Amino acid sequence: MFALTSLVMICLAAPQDPNKVLATYELRGERATVTSTDVALEMAFHLRRNDRGRQGCNMLVDYLITRKEAKRLNLMPTRADAQKFWKQLQDQLVKAGHKPEDYAAVRNTSEEQWLEDLSVQIAQERLVRNELGLAANESVGGDMLKLWLSETRQRVSVETDPDKLPVGTAAQVDGTPIALIDLGFLLLRTSEDFERDKFIRQVVYLQTIESMARAKAITISPSDLDREVESRRAQVKRDPRRGGVSYEQMLQSTGMTIESIKAQRIFRSHVLLDKLTLLAFPKEKLATELKADRQAVLDLVGPRRRIGAIFVRALKTPNAIIKRSFEDAMSHLKKVRERIAKDGFAATAAIETELGSSKRDGGDLGWHRRGSKELPANIVQAAFEMKMTEVSMPLRTKDGCYVITVLDREPTPKDEELLSRLQIVRGEQLSRDILANSKLEMKTQGTAKRDAKNRGVNK
């Protein structure tokens, strides 16, 4: 008998109700729905080339091979056989301290369908016993099953490479196609609640941005896609974290190609977003904004300062955890400034700062603009008023006290660059607003009926 992990080894693809409503949202003033088919298709397109998608394709191939062989040899089990097998698996789960609903593949599947899934697993055991001449009560281990599947695959023609398959096909076995939607439903059924909800949000985002583009008669041309590829290629080339890896190499590491990335809805949505942004925020409108309040624009997209900081925690009334008062912290940091003059800022910060994330970096807090919300406002303000390498006097915030220095600074960009940056920021806000204003309500198991918070979409 299979181990407990067999609960998620093989699942039928088609759900009980492909049109089940998983969520509702507002689309251009009217309520719209997200169905299981919508989410399954998006999951299939987005995941088919990564490890999980490839594993899903192979599971569907194994399922089809097993079913064909079992029917040919008259070894398919009855419903009663599947029910008995399920009772045995449930008993194993209970003994191991688990519940069936702990497994997404069980939780997201109807009883009838789950029994159908289990019948394939029973058929596999029977096929292995038949191949090896084992008795009906002899155990079939996982290695034996893998060997049978491997040898059986060698007798048939299997294709799972998406670049060699027709559009809408996940795999082929002896010319018999396995639809991409089947892969999607498999991925949906075996996904945890948080992942399913993430893809629901992605569907809402994509459907909304595509609807907005249609309303403005915005379309995508091949040259638009090429420009987006070139933009990303340039970004990767400029990024020192990539270590010289090209955009093509980065895609290849995830099973993607230039052509396959162009076909993805999420990639195309970035092109649509750029066009919508240009329409909503043309350079002339942004230039007017810059003229009306230059400082606000500079705060948002202007030059940055790379800030170094030494921070010590403090409370008005110290306790066993935070032992310094604000007065004690200010006094301590005055002594720290003297140590900085002797040992240098980075060496002192590596010992003194209580910001753990920057301790190993010598107090380096990275780059910040004047309008940054990541640090206390008075800290950022002080950084923009200081000279390079100058060390501030102790500065008090609600959580403790700082001394800071400016490690590096950028020059003020020209107006054309400010307008380009501002346009990017407006596009990012437009993107965030799509989900924030969608009035999305989940209707799925495990999330109940609730407003969905924007946790982002896949990139």
C-alpha positions in Angstrom: 0.0 0.0 0.0 1.2 3.5 -0.8 2.5 5.8 1.9 0.5 8.9 3.1 2.2 11.0 0.4 0.1 9.1 -2.2 -2.7 11.5 -1.2 -1.2 14.0 -3.6 0.6 11.8 -6.1 -2.1 11.6 -8.8 -5.2 13.8 -9.3 -7.7 14.0 -12.1 -7.6 17.3 -13.8 -11.2 18.3 -14.4 -13.0 19.7 -11.3 -16.5 18.9 -10.3 -17.7 22.4 -11.4 -15.3 24.3 -13.7 -17.6 27.3 -13.5 -17.6 27.5 -9.7 -17.3 31.1 -8.6 -14.2 31.6 -6.5 -14.5 35.4 -6.1 -16.4 38.5 -7.2 -15.1 42.0 -7.9 -16.1 45.3 -9.5 -15.1 45.7 -13.1 -15.9 49.1 -14.6 -18.8 49.7 -12.2 -20.4 46.2 -12.5 -19.9 43.0 -10.5 -17.8 40.4 -12.2 -16.8 36.9 -11.3 -13.6 34.8 -11.1 -14.3 31.1 -11.8 -12.2 28.1 -11.2 -11.6 27.9 -15.0 -10.2 31.4 -15.0 -7.8 30.6 -12.1 -6.8 27.2 -13.5 -5.9 28.7 -16.9 -3.8 31.4 -15.3 -2.0 28.9 -13.1 -1.3 26.6 -16.1 0.1 29.4 -18.2 2.1 30.9 -15.4 3.5 27.7 -13.8 3.8 25.2 -16.7 7.5 25.9 -17.2 8.7 25.8 -13.6 9.4 22.7 -11.5 5.8 22.4 -10.2 4.3 22.8 -13.7 6.6 20.2 -15.2 5.8 17.8 -12.3 2.1 18.4 -13.0 2.5 17.6 -16.7 4.4 14.4 -15.8 1.6 13.4 -13.3 -1.0 13.8 -16.0 1.1 11.7 -18.4 1.4 9.0 -15.8 -2.3 9.1 -15.2 -3.1 8.7 -18.9 -0.7 5.9 -19.3 -2.0 4.1 -16.3 -5.6 4.4 -17.3 -5.0 3.2 -20.8 -2.9 0.2 -19.6 -5.4 -0.7 -16.9 -8.3 -0.6 -19.3 -6.4 -2.7 -21.9 -5.7 -5.4 -19.3 -9.0 -5.1 -17.5 -7.4 -4.0 -14.3 -9.4 -0.9 -13.4 -10.9 -1.1 -9.9 -14.5 -0.6 -9.0 -16.0 2.2 -6.9 -16.1 -0.2 -4.0 -12.4 -0.9 -4.4 -11.7 2.8 -4.3 -13.8 3.3 -1.2 -12.0 0.5 0.6 -8.7 2.0 -0.3 -9.7 5.4 0.9 -10.8 4.0 4.2 -7.4 2.4 4.6 -5.6 5.7 3.8 -7.8 7.5 6.3 -6.9 5.0 9.0 -3.2 5.6 8.2 -3.7 9.3 8.5 -5.5 9.1 11.9 -2.7 6.9 13.3 -0.2 9.4 12.1 -2.0 12.3 13.7 -3.3 13.9 10.5 -6.7 14.6 9.0 -7.7 14.2 5.4 -8.6 17.8 5.0 -5.0 18.7 5.9 -4.1 17.9 2.3 -5.1 20.5 -0.3 -5.7 17.7 -2.9 -8.4 16.2 -0.6 -9.8 19.5 0.6 -10.3 20.9 -2.9 -11.9 17.7 -4.4 -15.4 16.3 -4.2 -15.8 12.8 -2.8 -16.8 11.3 -6.2 -13.8 12.8 -7.9 -11.4 11.8 -5.1 -12.6 8.2 -5.4 -11.9 8.4 -9.1 -8.4 9.6 -8.4 -7.7 6.8 -6.0 -8.9 4.3 -8.5 -5.9 5.3 -10.7 -3.5 4.6 -7.8 -5.1 1.2 -7.2 -4.8 0.5 -11.0 -1.1 1.3 -10.8 -0.6 -1.2 -8.0 -2.4 -3.8 -10.0 -0.4 -3.1 -13.1 2.9 -3.5 -11.2 1.8 -6.8 -9.6 0.7 -8.0 -13.1 4.0 -7.0 -14.6 6.1 -8.7 -11.9 3.8 -11.7 -11.3 3.1 -10.7 -7.6 0.3 -12.0 -5.5 -2.7 -9.8 -4.9 -1.8 -9.2 -1.3 1.9 -8.5 -1.9 3.0 -4.9 -1.2 4.0 -2.5 -4.0 6.6 0.0 -3.0 7.2 3.4 -4.5 10.4 2.3 -6.2 8.6 -0.5 -7.9 5.9 1.9 -9.2 8.5 4.4 -10.4 10.3 1.6 -12.3 7.0 0.4 -13.9 6.2 4.0 -15.0 9.7 4.5 -16.4 9.6 1.3 -18.4 6.1 1.9 -19.7 7.0 5.4 -20.7 9.7 4.0 -22.9 7.1 2.1 -24.9 5.1 5.2 -25.8 5.8 8.6 -27.3 5.6 11.3 -24.7 6.1 15.1 -25.3 6.0 17.6 -22.5 8.1 20.4 -24.0 5.8 23.4 -24.4 7.9 24.8 -27.3 7.1 21.6 -29.3 3.4 21.3 -28.4 0.3 23.0 -30.0 -1.1 26.0 -28.2 -3.4 25.0 -25.3 -1.7 21.6 -24.9 0.2 20.5 -21.8 1.5 17.2 -23.0 0.9 14.4 -25.6 1.0 10.6 -25.2 1.1 8.7 -28.5 -0.4 11.7 -30.1 -3.2 12.0 -27.6 -3.3 15.5 -26.3 -3.6 16.5 -22.6 -5.2 19.9 -22.5 -3.5 22.8 -20.7 -6.7 23.4 -18.7 -6.2 19.9 -17.3 -2.9 20.9 -15.9 -4.5 24.1 -14.6 -7.1 22.2 -12.7 -4.5 19.8 -11.3 -2.5 22.8 -10.0 -5.6 24.5 -8.6 -6.7 21.4 -6.8 -3.3 20.8 -5.2 -2.7 24.4 -4.3 -2.9 25.8 -0.7 -5.4 28.6 0.0 -2.9 31.4 0.0 -1.6 30.4 -3.5 -5.1 30.0 -5.0 -6.0 33.5 -3.6 -2.8 34.9 -5.1 -3.8 33.7 -8.5 -7.4 35.0 -8.0 -5.9 38.4 -7.4 -3.8 38.0 -10.5 -6.8 37.1 -12.6 -8.7 40.2 -11.3 -5.7 42.4 -12.0 -5.3 41.1 -15.6 -9.0 41.1 -16.4 -9.2 44.7 -15.1 -6.2 46.1 -16.9 -7.2 44.3 -20.2 -10.7 45.8 -19.8 -9.3 49.3 -19.2 -7.1 48.9 -22.4 -10.1 47.8 -24.5 -12.1 50.8 -23.3 -9.3 53.1 -24.5 -8.8 51.1 -27.8 -5.2 50.3 -26.7 -3.6 47.3 -28.4 -0.2 45.6 -28.3 2.0 45.2 -31.3 5.0 43.0 -31.8 7.3 46.0 -31.6 5.7 46.9 -28.2 6.7 43.5 -26.9 10.2 43.8 -28.3 10.6 47.2 -26.6 9.6 45.7 -23.2 12.1 42.8 -23.7 14.8 45.3 -24.5 13.9 47.3 -21.4 14.1 44.3 -19.2 17.3 43.2 -20.9 18.9 46.6 -20.1 17.7 46.4 -16.5 19.3 43.0 -15.9 22.5 44.2 -17.5 22.6 47.2 -15.2 21.9 45.2 -12.0 25.1 44.3 -10.2 23.3 41.6 -8.3 23.0 39.6 -11.5 26.7 39.0 -11.8 26.8 39.4 -15.5 24.0 37.0 -16.2 22.0 38.0 -19.3 18.2 38.3 -19.4 18.1 35.3 -21.7 20.1 33.2 -19.2 17.9 34.4 -16.3 14.8 33.3 -18.3 16.4 30.0 -19.2 17.0 29.2 -15.5 13.2 29.3 -15.0 12.4 27.3 -18.1 11.3 30.4 -20.0 12.4 31.8 -23.4 12.0 35.3 -25.0 9.0 34.0 -27.0 7.3 32.3 -24.1 7.6 35.4 -21.9 6.1 37.5 -24.6 3.0 35.2 -24.6 2.4 35.5 -20.9 -0.6 37.7 -19.9 1.3 39.1 -17.0 4.1 40.3 -19.3 1.7 41.8 -21.7 -0.1 43.5 -18.9 3.0 45.5 -18.2 3.0 46.8 -21.7 -0.7 47.7 -21.4 0.0 49.4 -18.1 2.8 51.6 -19.7 0.4 52.6 -22.4 -2.4 53.4 -20.0 0.0 55.4 -17.9 1.2 57.4 -20.9 -2.4 58.2 -21.7 -3.4 59.1 -18.2 -0.2 61.0 -17.3 1.4 62.5 -20.5 4.6 64.4 -20.1 2.8 67.7 -20.5 0.6 67.0 -17.5 3.6 65.9 -15.4 5.5 69.0 -16.5 2.7 71.1 -15.1 2.8 69.1 -11.8 6.6 69.7 -11.6 6.2 73.4 -12.2 3.4 73.7 -9.6 5.3 71.9 -6.8 8.9 71.1 -7.7 9.8 70.2 -4.1 7.1 67.6 -3.9 8.3 66.0 -7.1 11.9 66.1 -5.8 10.8 64.5 -2.5 9.1 61.7 -4.5 11.5 60.9 -7.4 14.5 63.3 -6.8 18.1 62.5 -5.7 18.8 60.0 -3.1 21.1 59.8 -0.1 22.8 56.6 1.1 22.3 56.8 4.8 24.5 55.2 7.5 23.0 55.0 11.0 23.8 53.9 14.6 20.5 53.3 16.4 19.9 52.5 20.1 16.5 51.7 21.5 15.0 53.8 24.2 11.7 54.3 26.2 10.4 57.1 28.3 10.2 54.5 31.1 12.8 51.8 30.6 12.0 48.1 31.2 13.8 44.8 31.5 14.1 44.5 27.7 14.7 48.1 26.7 16.9 49.5 29.5 17.7 53.0 28.3 15.7 56.1 28.7 15.8 58.7 25.9 18.1 60.8 28.1 20.4 57.8 28.6 20.4 57.0 24.8 21.2 60.5 23.8 24.1 60.6 26.3 25.4 57.2 25.1 25.3 58.3 21.5 27.4 61.4 22.3 30.1 59.1 23.5 29.6 57.0 20.4 30.3 60.0 18.3 33.7 60.3 20.0 34.4 56.7 19.1 33.4 57.3 15.5 36.1 60.0 15.3 38.7 57.5 16.3 37.5 54.1 14.8 35.4 55.2 11.9 31.6 55.0 11.3 31.3 51.5 9.9 33.5 49.8 12.6 31.6 51.6 15.3 28.2 50.9 13.9 29.0 47.2 13.6 29.4 47.1 17.4 27.0 49.8 18.6 23.9 49.8 16.4 20.8 47.9 17.4 19.4 47.8 13.9 20.2 44.1 13.3 19.6 44.2 9.6 22.3 46.8 9.1 24.8 45.7 11.7 26.8 43.5 9.5 26.8 46.3 6.9 28.4 48.9 9.2 25.1 50.7 9.7 24.4 51.1 6.0 20.6 51.7 5.6 20.8 52.0 1.8 19.5 54.7 -0.5 16.5 56.9 0.4 14.8 59.9 -1.2 13.6 62.8 0.8 10.0 61.5 0.8 11.0 58.0 2.0 8.6 56.4 4.4 11.0 53.7 5.4 12.8 55.8 8.0 11.6 58.3 10.5 11.0 61.7 8.8 13.4 63.6 10.9 16.2 61.1 10.1 15.7 61.5 6.4 15.3 65.3 6.7 18.6 65.5 8.6 20.4 63.4 6.0 19.4 65.8 3.2 20.7 68.7 5.2 24.1 67.2 6.0 27.4 67.2 4.1 29.1 64.0 3.0 30.8 62.0 5.9 29.5 64.5 8.5 28.2 62.8 11.6 25.0 64.1 13.1 24.3 64.9 16.7 22.0 62.4 18.4 18.5 62.5 16.9 15.4 61.3 18.8 12.6 59.2 17.3 9.6 57.4 18.9 11.5 54.2 19.2 15.0 55.4 20.2 17.8 57.6 19.1 20.1 57.8 16.1 23.4 59.3 14.9 23.6 59.3 11.1 26.0 60.0 8.3 25.7 60.4 4.5 27.7 57.6 2.9 26.9 58.7 -0.7 24.7 61.1 -2.6 23.2 61.5 -6.1 23.1 64.7 -8.0 19.8 66.4 -8.7 18.6 65.0 -12.1 17.5 67.1 -15.0 13.8 67.8 -15.5 13.5 65.3 -18.3 14.7 62.5 -16.0 12.4 63.7 -13.2 9.5 63.5 -15.5 10.4 60.0 -16.6 10.7 58.9 -13.0 7.4 60.5 -12.1 5.7 58.7 -14.9 7.0 55.4 -13.6 5.7 56.2 -10.1 2.3 57.2 -11.5 2.2 53.9 -13.3 3.0 52.0 -10.2 0.2 53.8 -8.3 -2.2 53.0 -11.2 -1.2 49.3 -10.9 -1.8 49.3 -7.1 -5.1 51.0 -7.5 -6.5 48.3 -9.8 -6.7 45.8 -6.9 -7.2 48.4 -4.2 -10.4 49.6 -5.9 -11.6 46.2 -7.1 -13.8 45.5 -4.1 -12.6 41.9 -4.3 -14.5 39.3 -2.2 -13.3 35.8 -1.9 -15.9 33.0 -1.9 -13.5 30.1 -1.5 -13.0 27.5 1.2 -10.6 28.6 3.9 -11.0 32.3 3.2 -14.7 32.7 3.6 -16.4 35.9 2.3 -14.0 38.7 3.0 -12.4 41.7 1.4 -9.1 40.8 -0.2 -6.1 42.8 0.6 -3.6 43.6 -2.2 -0.7 41.2 -1.7 0.6 41.8 -5.2 0.6 39.7 -8.3 3.2 37.5 -9.9 6.0 39.1 -11.8 
